Amino acid sequence: MLVLTRKINERIVIGDGIEVVVLSVRGNRVTLGIAAPLETSIRRVPTTTLKAPAPRRELELAGSVN
């Protein structure tokens, strides 16, 4: 997953035809505008169905000796 930080009115361009714009930030709510070609499907996923990604396992310390 790519994680980006953007300010209000800053844009992210995905591929040749999808643009995401940060419209407003109020507390912990962010409003985004998405412009995409008509043939691109944009769906909202209810936040209750989202699962947090599984935590990554940290690498074992390379210097540890038994």
C-alpha positions in Angstrom: 0.0 0.0 0.0 1.3 3.4 -0.9 0.6 6.0 1.8 0.7 9.7 0.8 0.1 12.9 2.7 -1.7 15.7 0.9 -3.0 19.1 1.9 -6.4 20.6 0.8 -6.6 21.1 -3.0 -3.6 18.9 -3.6 -4.1 16.1 -6.1 -3.0 12.5 -6.7 -3.1 11.2 -10.3 -3.6 7.4 -10.8 -2.8 6.1 -14.3 -3.8 8.2 -17.2 -7.4 9.1 -16.2 -8.0 9.0 -12.4 -7.5 12.1 -10.3 -8.1 12.3 -6.5 -8.4 15.7 -4.9 -8.4 16.5 -1.1 -11.4 18.9 -0.8 -11.6 19.4 3.0 -10.3 18.1 6.3 -12.4 18.5 9.4 -11.2 16.7 12.5 -10.8 13.0 11.5 -13.0 13.4 8.4 -11.5 13.9 4.9 -13.6 14.8 1.9 -12.2 13.6 -1.4 -13.2 14.4 -5.0 -12.5 11.7 -7.6 -12.5 12.3 -11.3 -12.4 9.2 -13.6 -13.5 8.1 -17.0 -17.1 7.0 -17.2 -16.1 3.4 -17.8 -14.2 3.3 -14.4 -16.3 1.9 -11.5 -16.0 3.8 -8.2 -17.6 2.1 -5.2 -17.9 3.0 -1.6 -17.1 0.2 0.8 -18.8 0.4 4.2 -16.2 1.0 6.9 -17.7 -1.8 9.0 -16.6 -4.4 6.4 -13.0 -3.1 6.2 -10.4 -5.1 8.1 -7.2 -3.7 9.4 -4.2 -5.1 7.6 -2.4 -7.9 9.4 0.7 -6.6 11.2 3.9 -7.4 9.4 6.3 -9.7 11.2 9.5 -8.0 12.1 12.7 -9.6 10.9 14.7 -11.5 13.5 17.7 -9.6 14.7 20.6 -10.5 12.5 23.1 -10.3 15.3 21.4 -12.7 17.7 23.4 -15.8 18.5 22.1 -18.7 20.6 
